[in-house]
Amino acid sequence: MASLLREGFELGGRAWLNTAHQGPLPRRAAEAAGASIEQKLDPRKIPEEAFFEIPRRLRGTLARLIAADPAEVILGNSTSYGLDLLAHGLPLTDGDEVLLVEGDFPASIYPWLPLRRRGVRLRMVPAPSGALEPEQLQAALSDRTRVVCSSWVFSFTGRSIDVRALVEVCRDHGEITFVLNGSQAVGARPADVRQLGVDAIVSCGFKWLCGPYATGFAWLRRDLIDRLDYRQGYWLAQVDEIAAPPTHYELRDDLGAAAFDVFCTANLHTFPAWDTAVSLLLDVGLDTIERHDQALVQQIIDGLPNGWKLTSPRARDERSTLVFIEPGRTDTVADALGRLDAAGVDVAQRAGKIRISPHLHNSEDDIDRALSALAPAAHPL
Ligand SMILES: Cc1ncc(COP(=O)(O)O)c(C=O)c1O
């Protein structure tokens, strides 16, 4: 199986199997970034409409990605941006509870910590399987639980949660806001927010969405946007033109999610490139990408050399595009990383294991190369 988007990436002949850390920027997206740098070299070339057009276009593209209304998409610079907005904007008071998950990625945890100053209780739900399970959530809910926040795919185990089952547990219990961190999933599988049933989804743009670093978005259900007890007054979001000053100053109430965008929303250098990358993914199709990525994951699982143990899930509904493996007693992670590097294969070391995370730019050949470098027999110690 060839990579999707053939000729679309410039990886210097290496097998980049580390999208869980950073997705590669497609060549066409790099051209978009290059064009914006060219404009900045000679600022006469920066059109004034760009300050309105760039956010408008990107919001529309992201809305298509998650099958949402553009008026519910907030443009940010990270996963943390959306979580920080929720932590500060949700009307939580003394004694309310936010449930977080043991072993979740720090970006899912830290944004909620400032709430302790307000007397909000943060409780960690145990996740012995490596991700939040409905039974554990059920047991942890109390009548003061207001928010549950979990990653869709756990960065340190590769395990995926059953989003709909968890949302159902919350719905059965009462008024609970379910916040999904999609950073390790969105771009590697379809993410229709209505089907998922969550109240909010946050994601970075620089992993599975193949955008530049410092990109991210949040989607909030419309009534959740209306409930945010937080306002900001970013001038470019409030005005319709740059050339003339407003005749009066009033915060607009017709902006929807755009009222909460990161400042400098028309990020001339990152957003056009990210928009191009996401548009390319949409052209390929998220179903096609998921099939491709999962076929590569299956190839890793089926071809794992003797002596290696798969520690991430094997089952299709529990696994993700993050594959974790550990060596037996005759090999070490450090040695294997050295062999992989020498073979031109880039993976990550996470939680003491090797993490392999293939995406649409990878091919069967990339996986074959990784598997033969992992085989200790071919590389006696
Ligand atoms: C689950 C998860 N969330 C978030 C992030 C990144 O957070 P941010 O976009 O805020 O830097 C990562 C990895 O870097 C991650 O694995």
The ligand as a Gaussian input file, in Angstrom:
#p B3LYP/6-31G(d) Opt

LIG

0 1
 C       -3.540000      14.034000      24.218000
 C       -2.720000      15.257000      23.930000
 N       -3.268000      16.464000      24.125000
 C       -2.584000      17.587000      23.879000
 C       -1.298000      17.566000      23.427000
 C       -0.600000      18.855000      23.145000
 O       -1.207000      19.949000      23.851000
 P       -1.066000      21.429000      23.286000
 O       -1.678000      21.424000      21.921000
 O       -1.831000      22.252000      24.240000
 O        0.387000      21.735000      23.264000
 C       -0.673000      16.310000      23.214000
 C        0.716000      16.144000      22.746000
 O        1.558000      16.974000      22.637000
 C       -1.420000      15.142000      23.463000
 O       -0.863000      13.933000      23.246000

